[in-house]
């Protein structure tokens, strides 16, 4: 005769906590996948669960970057006129400088760009707009001359 002591009458009665995403009942899992009752803090030996907070922040940053499709940059000239241009967030600041050389009347004059109110001269032209903090938009000041 078969013993009924090893059979569970209610297969979910011994589960106290399920990790997010595991919504299957224990009867649907493969035999041997559970070594004991699942409790809070139970560690799995799968690489999916080795997710550090840094990985989470990088994934959130990548998600945020993928949703932003443009950066609107306003350039204020010394006479308070403003030119607006739209770029992709992954474009380099050098693309803004190239655009300004086409727009200004005397492109041979040296100029530099800075942000305000705390004046920060933009020296790294290889930086993209997203990492420079110019997304979704920014106002950049143009001044003729050489930065100090």
MINULO-344069 format. One record per residue (C-alpha): residue number from 1; y, z, x; residue in one letter. Coordinates in Angstrom, 2 decimals. Layout:
! residues N
R num   north      up    east residuo
R NUM       Y       Z       X       a
...
This chain:
! residues 148
R num   north      up    east residuo
R   1    0.00    0.00    0.00       x
R   2    3.49   -0.79    1.17       x
R   3    5.79    2.07    1.85       x
R   4    9.18    1.96    0.14       x
R   5   10.79    4.46    2.47       x
R   6   12.22    1.72    4.73       x
R   7   13.68   -0.42    2.00       x
R   8   17.26    0.11    0.85       x
R   9   17.83    0.21   -2.87       x
R  10   21.55   -0.53   -2.39       x
R  11   22.00   -2.59    0.80       x
R  12   25.73   -1.83    1.07       x
R  13   25.52    1.94    0.57       x
R  14   25.26    2.74    4.31       x
R  15   28.35    0.70    5.34       x
R  16   31.52    2.72    5.73       x
R  17   33.76    0.11    7.40       x
R  18   33.70   -3.65    7.96       x
R  19   35.86   -5.40   10.54       x
R  20   38.35   -7.86    9.10       x
R  21   36.73  -11.21    8.45       x
R  22   33.21   -9.85    8.01       x
R  23   32.90  -10.08    4.28       x
R  24   29.18  -10.87    4.17       x
R  25   26.75   -8.36    2.77       x
R  26   24.21   -6.95    5.24       x
R  27   21.38   -8.83    3.52       x
R  28   23.06  -12.12    4.51       x
R  29   23.29  -11.20    8.21       x
R  30   20.57  -12.09   10.65       x
R  31   18.01   -9.38   11.28       x
R  32   18.83   -7.56   14.47       x
R  33   22.54   -8.21   14.29       x
R  34   23.20   -4.62   13.23       x
R  35   22.01   -1.85   15.49       x
R  36   23.11    0.93   13.16       x
R  37   25.60    1.74   10.46       x
R  38   29.01    0.13   11.00       x
R  39   31.62    2.79   11.44       x
R  40   35.26    2.80   12.47       x
R  41   35.56    1.99   16.16       x
R  42   32.19    0.25   16.43       x
R  43   32.31   -2.16   19.37       x
R  44   30.78   -5.61   19.12       x
R  45   29.41   -7.42   22.14       x
R  46   31.07  -10.68   21.19       x
R  47   34.01  -12.20   23.09       x
R  48   35.92  -12.66   19.82       x
R  49   36.52   -8.92   19.63       x
R  50   37.87   -8.67   23.20       x
R  51   41.35   -9.50   21.92       x
R  52   44.08   -7.63   23.77       x
R  53   47.59   -6.96   22.40       x
R  54   48.97   -9.39   24.99       x
R  55   46.70  -12.12   23.58       x
R  56   47.99  -11.31   20.11       x
R  57   51.64  -11.61   21.19       x
R  58   50.94  -14.91   22.96       x
R  59   49.23  -16.26   19.84       x
R  60   52.15  -15.17   17.66       x
R  61   54.61  -16.79   20.08       x
R  62   52.62  -20.05   20.04       x
R  63   52.55  -19.96   16.24       x
R  64   56.32  -19.37   16.08       x
R  65   56.95  -22.19   18.59       x
R  66   54.87  -24.62   16.55       x
R  67   56.83  -23.95   13.36       x
R  68   60.25  -24.59   14.93       x
R  69   60.86  -28.31   15.16       x
R  70   64.45  -28.59   16.33       x
R  71   67.23  -26.88   18.23       x
R  72   70.81  -27.58   17.19       x
R  73   73.11  -27.16   20.19       x
R  74   76.86  -27.05   19.77       x
R  75   78.92  -27.76   22.88       x
R  76   82.48  -26.45   22.86       x
R  77   84.91  -28.27   25.16       x
R  78   87.97  -26.67   26.81       x
R  79   90.26  -28.09   24.08       x
R  80   88.13  -26.32   21.40       x
R  81   86.51  -29.52   20.17       x
R  82   82.82  -29.21   19.42       x
R  83   79.97  -31.70   19.70       x
R  84   76.66  -30.97   18.02       x
R  85   73.36  -32.44   19.12       x
R  86   69.78  -31.89   17.96       x
R  87   66.95  -31.54   20.45       x
R  88   63.29  -30.56   20.36       x
R  89   62.78  -26.92   21.44       x
R  90   60.56  -28.01   24.34       x
R  91   63.24  -30.34   25.77       x
R  92   64.86  -29.25   29.02       x
R  93   68.49  -28.22   29.36       x
R  94   68.85  -31.18   31.71       x
R  95   68.51  -33.45   28.65       x
R  96   71.64  -31.77   27.22       x
R  97   73.51  -32.40   30.49       x
R  98   72.41  -36.06   30.46       x
R  99   73.59  -36.39   26.86       x
R 100   76.97  -34.85   27.71       x
R 101   77.46  -37.25   30.63       x
R 102   77.17  -40.11   28.11       x
R 103   79.58  -38.49   25.64       x
R 104   82.46  -37.21   27.79       x
R 105   85.32  -39.51   28.76       x
R 106   85.12  -38.87   32.52       x
R 107   81.48  -38.24   33.49       x
R 108   82.30  -38.34   37.20       x
R 109   84.15  -34.99   36.99       x
R 110   81.96  -32.00   37.80       x
R 111   81.33  -29.61   34.92       x
R 112   79.13  -26.67   34.14       x
R 113   77.79  -25.01   31.02       x
R 114   77.84  -21.35   30.10       x
R 115   77.15  -19.07   27.16       x
R 116   79.46  -16.37   25.85       x
R 117   80.52  -13.59   24.98       x
R 118   78.95  -12.25   28.18       x
R 119   79.60  -15.28   30.35       x
R 120   76.32  -16.52   31.78       x
R 121   76.42  -19.75   33.72       x
R 122   73.42  -21.99   33.09       x
R 123   72.04  -22.79   36.52       x
R 124   68.38  -23.53   35.76       x
R 125   68.38  -26.97   34.12       x
R 126   64.56  -27.16   34.13       x
R 127   64.33  -24.41   31.50       x
R 128   63.48  -25.49   27.95       x
R 129   65.67  -24.61   24.96       x
R 130   63.12  -22.17   23.51       x
R 131   62.78  -20.05   26.64       x
R 132   66.57  -20.14   27.15       x
R 133   67.01  -18.57   23.70       x
R 134   68.75  -21.60   22.19       x
R 135   66.36  -21.95   19.24       x
R 136   67.07  -22.48   16.35       x
R 137   70.63  -23.07   17.52       x
R 138   73.29  -22.07   20.03       x
R 139   76.87  -22.69   21.08       x
R 140   77.30  -23.61   24.73       x
R 141   80.69  -23.87   26.44       x
R 142   81.59  -26.69   28.82       x
R 143   84.14  -26.20   31.59       x
R 144   85.24  -28.67   34.23       x
R 145   84.95  -27.62   37.85       x
R 146   82.33  -25.89   39.98       x
R 147   80.91  -22.50   38.91       x
R 148   81.72  -19.47   41.07       x
